[in-house]
Amino acid sequence: MLTEETIRSAMRGVIDPELGDDLVDLGMYQGAELSPDGAVTVHIALTTAGCPLRAQIQRDVTGRIGSLTGVTSVRVRTSEMSPDQKKQLMARARLRARENPSVTEIPARTRVLAISSGKGGVGKSSVTVNLAAGLAGRGYTVGLLDADIAGFSVPRMLGVQGRLQVRPDDGQGPRIEPFTKTVGPGLIKVVSMGFVSPENEAIMWRGLMLNRGVQHWVEDVAWGDLDYLLVDMPPGTGDIQMGLARMLPRAEMLIVTTPALAAQKVAARAADMARKGYLRVAGVIENMSGFTCDHGEHYDLFGSGGGARLAAEIGAPLLAQIPLQPAISAGGDIGEPAAAGKGEAAQSFAILVDAVLEVAPMVEMQGCTARMLDAVGVALAAKADQTAGG
């Protein structure tokens, strides 16, 4: 049942990209109005009426609340904080920065996209790697977290080998250095159990250990500046999925399915899991959508329509249909993602990249809150100088 408390819980997944805190704890969420027909009006108080981040916040709120079961429409009403509310927000921001440093180096502005599926064998890892390469090819810095601990394949698909190194303790604790791969003007930073365990050796961990492994990748890696963080999820709806929702509440899900009805129905469970964890489902990707042979004949080897049916069922956009192409599997075998090359496969992933940039755009950081914090810092410094001079 849709309640105001459900809305409030979902709003904790909307993060102010400059302060790195959720809108509820910052006092920016001012409540919601629910209609019997499922229409929801969310009230948000901004630091200034003309806040440059207004449109981004409205999109994030609309996407997060619109993904809840029972919501038919979302309207976001914004107002300006009172002087007392601004004072409280700034006090919380300063306190959080001083006493509650982030346990992760993932920047608040980073868009976190978890690529998930209900079952294995649908090409989820291949899609993740090629999406990372496609984004890097546009000039973005992309983190790639291989959360499929027991079934890792990302290192081979990217052509990256070696052992992870640990950066010496600089006062904030040791940090794991991710491997890097340059793609065009961009960069991919990747961590995986493939850099810890031999490729042909089984990893026999129970749920708690699996979840702890992902927690290490989130908290103990020197990610540095990132535009996007892609998380290659294991199939299913188990411990790792639930743990990610707790560790990265701002994460958004991309659901991968094949055209087959069976894959579509299982993928719907991944979408249901995301929403029960208050994660936004940003879109659906249909993989293995068909094969076109050299003489032009098209074959739907795995059926047709699964991606469109799933998108309609869960109320999320169908972002792309990736065809069966030898170049995709061949690129994964030799560590050269097809998205970084040319041809039909590269064009299909280019469509996916365009769609992802539309549903999960980068945040412009020239916002009102940053300027406000700078002004406070300058004022405090000036006051300290005056006191010292007096």
Secondary structure, DSSP 8 states (H G I E B T S, - for coil): ---HHHHHHHHTT-B-TTT-SBTTTTT-EEEEEE-TTSEEEEEEEESSTT-TTHHHHHHHHHHHHHTSTT--EEEEEEEE--HHHHHHHHHHHHHHHHHS--SS-S-TT-EEEEEE-SSSSS-HHHHHHHHHHHHHHTT-EEEEEE--STT--HHHHHT--S--EEE---SS--EEE-EEEEETTEEEEEE-GGGTS-TTS-----HHHHHHHHHHHHHSB---S-SEEEEE--SSSSHHHHHHHHH-TT-EEEEEE-SSHHHHHHHHHHHHHHHHTT-EEEEEEEES--EE-TTS-EE-TT-S-HHHHHHHHHT--EEEEE---HHHHHHHHHT--GGGS-SHHHHHHHHHHHHHHHHS-------HHHHHHHHHHHHHHHHHHHHHH-
